[in-house]
């Protein structure tokens, strides 16, 4: 089963937001590169993540689609995984526990009981992915000397002492003491920063080229951000046409159709082919099909046109069905009721050889 805790960092590398249905929407904001003058540490650009619990629905089902693209699961399994993740998260939050999303943040409750995410330092940006903070000794030295609050001098015995002056004498000291060290430190700090601004993009490009060559190439080729992947089954075999209805009202039964039991005779008399298709023991024996598609989007569109219909996904086929049963008489009863309600609707029978 997919570990969703590790999935969001990959999604947010190429997206600015992702909705977790039933929980909220993870949204990112850009944070530029920063220099910590106290420690002399340079942090690369990053994304800060927040959780908007007011946005809990996504018409595009982006998270569900991403799971199906990256894992060998169908839409139903992906949907159940998301529901289980949200359920487990809320149960932990109710117990005053937290949930960690790798390299993204920690989901918890604040002092008022509201669900929030505490963002953690990250580099969820494809341009600088893998870059770590850099400590620069020159920058640390410049940070230590830039305040100028104390003056150190050396006596003839090489002992360093701090010179304290009165307000009257301090003015004279400021006028007579050269400011060359402070000016040099400032100039050195300025040069370091300029070089860092030049080197950071080069380091980022070299790092990406050496360490993340294949992931970046795959990302550029696939662009899995928000657009679903095209059906690959149509490129390796003769084109499979999406069908909404059979070519004729009564399918061609062929010479191999054999009446071997009462159920088969009943279905043949009703005009249905009973040639079985093995789709698995976990499915029902009979389905009334109103459309068969190779892309889930087309199947979902057909489902919206038929209130009460459902989708049966097996392999690369997504079938929209309007009735199902393990008994032939029940499926014929459903068919007759459907024809009275929608006379113009064309459906055909799928028999599961279980």
C-alpha positions in Angstrom: 0.0 0.0 0.0 1.3 3.5 -0.9 2.9 5.5 2.0 1.2 8.8 1.4 3.4 10.5 4.1 6.4 10.2 1.7 4.4 11.1 -1.4 3.7 14.8 -0.9 7.3 16.0 -1.1 7.4 14.6 -4.7 4.1 16.2 -5.7 5.1 19.7 -4.3 8.4 19.6 -6.2 6.3 20.5 -9.4 3.0 21.8 -7.9 2.3 24.8 -5.8 -0.6 23.1 -4.0 -2.3 19.7 -3.6 -5.7 18.9 -2.1 -6.2 16.0 0.4 -9.9 15.4 0.1 -11.6 15.5 3.5 -8.6 17.1 5.2 -7.5 20.3 3.5 -5.1 21.8 0.8 -1.4 22.0 1.1 -0.3 25.3 -0.3 3.3 26.6 -0.8 4.8 30.1 -0.9 8.3 31.0 -2.2 11.0 32.0 0.3 14.2 33.4 -1.4 17.8 32.5 -0.4 18.8 33.9 3.0 22.0 34.7 4.9 22.0 34.1 8.7 24.6 36.8 9.8 24.8 35.3 13.3 26.0 31.9 12.0 27.3 32.8 8.5 25.0 30.2 7.0 23.5 30.6 3.5 20.1 28.9 3.0 19.0 28.1 -0.6 15.5 29.2 -1.9 12.7 27.1 -0.4 9.0 26.6 -0.3 7.0 27.2 2.9 4.0 25.0 3.3 0.7 25.8 5.0 -2.6 23.8 5.3 -5.9 25.4 4.3 -8.6 23.3 6.0 -11.3 25.3 4.2 -10.4 23.7 0.9 -11.2 20.0 1.2 -12.6 19.1 -2.3 -10.8 18.8 -5.7 -12.9 18.3 -8.8 -9.8 17.3 -10.8 -8.9 14.5 -8.3 -5.2 15.4 -8.7 -4.0 13.4 -5.7 -5.9 10.3 -6.9 -4.6 10.7 -10.4 -1.0 11.1 -9.2 -1.2 7.9 -7.1 -2.5 5.9 -10.2 0.3 7.3 -12.3 3.1 6.4 -9.9 1.7 3.2 -8.4 0.2 0.0 -10.0 -3.3 0.6 -8.6 -6.7 1.5 -10.1 -8.9 4.5 -9.2 -10.9 2.6 -6.5 -7.7 1.5 -4.7 -6.2 5.1 -4.9 -9.5 6.5 -3.5 -9.5 4.1 -0.6 -5.9 4.8 0.2 -6.6 8.6 0.5 -9.7 7.9 2.7 -7.6 5.7 5.0 -4.8 8.3 5.3 -7.3 11.0 6.3 -9.0 8.7 8.8 -5.7 7.7 10.4 -4.5 11.4 10.5 -7.7 12.6 12.3 -7.6 9.7 14.8 -4.0 10.7 15.7 -4.9 14.3 16.0 -7.8 13.5 18.3 -5.3 11.7 20.6 -3.1 14.9 20.6 -0.6 13.1 18.4 1.0 14.6 15.2 1.6 13.3 11.7 4.8 14.0 9.9 4.9 14.5 6.1 8.5 13.8 5.0 10.4 17.1 4.1 7.1 19.0 4.1 5.9 19.6 7.7 4.2 18.2 10.8 0.3 18.1 10.9 -0.9 18.9 14.4 -3.5 20.9 16.3 -2.8 24.4 17.7 -3.8 25.7 21.2 -7.3 26.4 19.9 -7.8 22.9 18.5 -7.5 23.9 14.8 -5.6 21.6 12.4 -2.4 23.2 11.1 0.9 22.2 9.6 4.2 23.3 11.1 6.4 23.8 8.1 10.0 22.4 8.2 13.0 23.8 6.3 12.9 22.1 2.9 14.1 22.5 -0.7 10.9 21.5 -2.5 12.0 23.3 -5.7 13.1 21.4 -8.7 15.7 24.1 -9.6 17.7 23.6 -6.3 16.6 20.1 -5.2 19.3 18.4 -3.1 21.1 21.7 -2.2 22.0 22.0 1.5 22.7 25.2 3.6 26.3 26.4 3.2 28.5 27.8 6.0 31.0 30.4 4.9 33.8 31.2 7.2 34.4 34.7 5.7 30.7 35.5 6.1 30.8 34.3 9.8 33.9 36.5 10.4 32.2 39.5 8.8 29.1 38.9 11.0 31.2 38.9 14.2 33.1 42.1 13.4 30.3 44.2 11.8 28.7 45.3 15.1 31.9 47.1 16.3 30.8 47.4 20.0 34.3 46.6 21.5 37.8 47.6 20.6 40.7 45.2 21.2 44.4 46.3 21.5 47.7 44.5 22.2 50.2 45.7 24.9 53.9 45.2 24.8 53.5 41.9 26.6 51.1 40.7 23.8 48.2 40.7 26.3 44.8 41.6 24.7 42.7 44.1 26.7 39.4 45.9 26.2 39.8 49.7 26.3 36.9 51.6 28.0 36.8 55.4 27.6 34.7 58.1 29.0 32.3 60.0 26.7 34.7 62.9 26.3 37.7 60.6 25.4 35.7 58.3 23.2 35.1 61.1 20.7 38.8 61.7 20.4 39.4 58.0 20.0 36.8 57.8 17.2 38.4 60.7 15.4 42.0 59.4 15.6 41.6 55.6 15.3 41.8 54.4 11.7 38.7 52.6 10.4 40.6 50.5 7.9 39.8 47.0 9.5 36.1 47.7 9.6 36.1 49.0 6.0 38.1 45.9 4.9 35.7 43.6 6.7 32.7 45.3 5.0 34.4 45.1 1.6 35.3 41.4 2.2 31.7 40.6 3.2 30.4 42.4 0.1 32.8 40.5 -2.2 31.8 37.1 -0.6 28.1 37.8 -1.1 28.7 38.8 -4.7 30.6 35.7 -5.4 28.0 33.5 -3.7 25.3 35.1 -5.8 27.3 34.1 -8.9 28.2 30.6 -7.7 24.9 29.5 -6.3 23.1 29.0 -9.7 26.2 27.2 -11.0 26.4 24.9 -8.0 22.7 24.2 -8.4 23.0 23.3 -12.0 26.0 21.1 -11.5 24.4 19.3 -8.5 21.2 18.6 -10.4 23.2 17.3 -13.4 25.4 15.0 -11.3 22.9 13.7 -8.8 19.5 14.0 -10.3 20.0 13.5 -14.0 17.5 10.7 -14.5 14.7 12.2 -12.3 15.0 15.6 -14.0 14.9 13.9 -17.5 11.9 11.8 -16.5 10.1 14.9 -15.1 10.8 16.9 -18.3 9.6 14.0 -20.4 6.5 13.2 -18.4 5.5 16.5 -16.9 3.4 14.7 -14.3 2.3 18.0 -12.6 -1.4 18.2 -13.3 -2.1 16.6 -16.7 -2.9 12.8 -16.6 -0.7 10.5 -18.6 -2.0 9.5 -22.0 -3.1 5.9 -22.5 0.1 4.0 -23.6 -1.9 0.9 -24.6 -3.0 2.6 -27.8 0.6 3.0 -29.0 1.8 -0.6 -28.8 -1.2 -2.2 -30.4 -3.8 -1.4 -33.1 -5.9 1.6 -31.9 -8.7 0.6 -29.5 -11.8 2.8 -30.0 -13.8 3.9 -27.0 -17.3 2.5 -27.3 -20.5 3.9 -25.8 -22.9 1.3 -27.3 -22.6 -1.9 -29.4 -22.8 -1.7 -33.1 -26.1 -3.5 -33.1 -28.9 -4.2 -30.7 -28.3 -7.9 -30.7 -24.6 -9.0 -30.7 -23.4 -11.6 -33.1 -23.5 -14.9 -31.1 -21.4 -16.8 -33.6 -21.4 -20.6 -34.2 -19.5 -21.4 -31.0 -22.4 -20.3 -28.7 -23.6 -23.4 -26.9 -26.8 -23.6 -24.9 -25.7 -25.8 -22.0 -27.9 -24.6 -19.1 -31.2 -22.8 -18.4 -29.5 -19.5 -17.5 -27.6 -19.4 -20.8 -30.8 -20.2 -22.8 -32.6 -17.4 -20.9 -30.0 -14.9 -21.8 -29.8 -16.0 -25.4 -33.6 -15.7 -25.7 -33.3 -12.1 -24.4 -30.8 -11.3 -27.2 -27.6 -11.3 -25.2 -24.3 -13.0 -26.0 -23.1 -15.2 -23.1 -19.5 -15.7 -24.2 -17.7 -15.4 -20.8 -14.8 -13.1 -19.9 -12.6 -13.9 -16.9 -12.3 -10.7 -14.9 -11.8 -12.3 -11.4 -13.7 -14.1 -8.7 -14.1 -10.9 -6.7 -16.5 -9.5 -9.3 -20.1 -10.4 -9.9 -21.1 -12.8 -12.6 -23.3 -10.5 -14.8 -23.0 -6.7 -15.6 -25.1 -4.5 -17.8 -22.6 -2.4 -19.6 -23.4 1.1 -21.1 -19.9 2.1 -22.2 -16.4 0.7 -22.3 -13.3 3.0 -22.4 -9.5 2.9 -22.3 -9.2 6.2 -20.5 -10.7 6.8 -17.0 -11.7 10.4 -17.9 -14.0 9.3 -20.7 -15.5 6.7 -18.4 -16.1 9.3 -15.7 -17.8 11.5 -18.3 -20.1 8.7 -19.4 -20.9 8.0 -15.7 -22.0 11.5 -15.2 -24.4 11.1 -18.1 -26.1 8.1 -16.4 -27.2 8.8 -12.8 -26.7 5.8 -10.6 -24.2 4.1 -12.9 -20.8 2.9 -11.7 -17.3 2.2 -13.1 -15.8 -1.3 -13.4 -12.0 -1.0 -13.9 -10.1 -4.1 -14.9 -6.7 -3.8 -16.5 -6.7 -0.9 -19.0 -10.5 -1.1 -19.6 -13.0 1.1 -17.6 -16.6 0.0 -18.1 -19.6 2.0 -17.1 -22.3 -0.4 -15.8 -26.0 0.2 -14.9 -26.8 -3.1 -13.2 -25.1 -6.2 -11.8 -26.0 -9.5 -10.2 -24.8 -13.1 -9.8 -28.1 -14.5 -11.1 -29.4 -14.4 -14.7 -33.0 -13.8 -13.8 -32.1 -10.8 -11.6 -30.0 -9.2 -14.4 -32.8 -9.7 -16.9 -35.2 -8.1 -14.5 -32.9 -5.1 -14.1 -32.5 -4.9 -17.9 -36.3 -4.9 -18.5 -36.9 -2.2 -15.8 -34.1 -0.1 -17.4 -35.6 -0.4 -20.9 -39.0 0.8 -19.6 -37.4 3.8 -17.9 -34.9 4.7 -20.7 -36.1 3.0 -24.0 -33.4 4.6 -26.1 -30.4 3.4 -23.9 -28.3 0.8 -25.5 -26.7 -1.7 -23.1 -25.0 -5.1 -23.4 -24.1 -8.0 -21.2 -20.7 -8.8 -19.7 -20.6 -12.4 -18.3 -17.7 -13.1 -15.8 -16.4 -16.6 -16.1 -15.9 -17.1 -12.4 
